[in-house]
Amino acid sequence: VEELFAIDPLLSSEEREIRDTVARFGERRLRPHIADWFEEGTFPAREIAPELGKLGLLGMHLEGYGCAGASATAYGLACQELEAVDSGVRSMVSVQGSLAMTAIHFFGSEEQKQRYLPAMAAGELIGCFGLTEPDFGSNPGGMRTRARRDGEDWILNGSKMWITSGSVADVAVVWAYAEEFGDEKPRVRGFLVPADTPGFTTREIHRKLSLRASLTAALDFDDVRLPADAVLPESRGLSSPLACLSEARFGIVFGALGAARDCLTAAIDYARTREVFDRPLAGYQLTQAKLADMALELGKGQLLALHLGRLKDRHEITGEQISAGKLNSTREAIAIARECRTILGANGISLDYPVLRHANNLESVLTYEGTAEVHQLVLGKALTDANAFR
Ligand code: FAD
């Protein structure tokens, strides 16, 4: 598809090199194990994170503190290649770099940045990002988690749900309404909570049918006492976590298309060798129509992703544009994955092929970082000036 749309020449040699290095790592180190991890419902984050760190993929778009300082486009291409293996791997990288590290980079004190970022960039420390709660996902402003002052300390109470890497993280970035002296209303602020803090417990979420090669957890905070400097000092309001989400969403614009490309490649390979009614499946017009339509959507998606990457690298991208990219990539990727599944017939439902694994993963990708509906509402508001969220 890249060839069909002449996408390669649009990339710099450095961008191609980063993309190809990540693709080789994915094929060599991750793909041989991914079906087993998915089946077992696990991901060896502790083992893989330092390897991702060595490649410079953790917080790769951030500057300084041991981060690679790569372009947004290069980061997107890395996400594409990781998600071509599995959305779970890309999720871990997104959460570490675009959510947890970005929160510290954007809103942390110099001391917090020095303490956490180099170790997180190296994959020696794993982070998670706790915004969603059991009763509040699309509407995080409704969150119930609270931090109140007790002398200089903070006391944190509440719970978070669906937190990627939550059960393995060394440090959780937790968003809570902070009740400060002198403030009229509590404001959402970020807190750094080390995993071994008394009163902080995690529970891994099992029985998932999607993102199985990813650790997902519930976090509970029961009178967790935190020192005064646990708060991210520059975080003031819900716009702080939303700014981090915007960074992670951008990675998904590229990432989801990696999963779609992997499905399409598998379907084309399969159709060329599978004989039905004495001829290869690839030679039937119905199959070719499916393949052509999918290649078209994939190519259009990749061109849009690249355009958004260039806008982001010029610091010109808007939230609505990222919403448009996230909506398009996830919606088309899941449609492609499901269509590819049909081409593989019964084999399509097996973990011996990647397509249903990708399709199932993409159910989560469609939902997290703003559901498809929420991004439609973002675009609807931009088009009409009318807020249909509530
Ligand atoms: P709801 O908000 O309850 O939405 C339910 C349905 O209602 C959806 O279809 C939604 O689009 C629709 N809806 C909501 N509001 C409106 C409206 N105004 N108008 C019309 N329709 C509406 N969260 C984190 O904080 N950190 C993580 O690391 C993280 N990792 C995740 C990993 C996985 C595998 C999954 C599945 C989720 C993860 N999440 C994480 C949570 C995710 O961000 C939320 O699930 C998501 O924001 C949706 O929230 P919800 O599930 O509560 O759905």
Residues whose N, C-alpha, C, O or C-beta is under 5 A from the ligand:
A	BS01	FAD	F129 G130 L131 T132 F136 G137 S138 N139 M161 W162 I163 T164 L211 T216 S364 T367 Y368 E369 G370 T371 E373 V374 A388 F389 R390
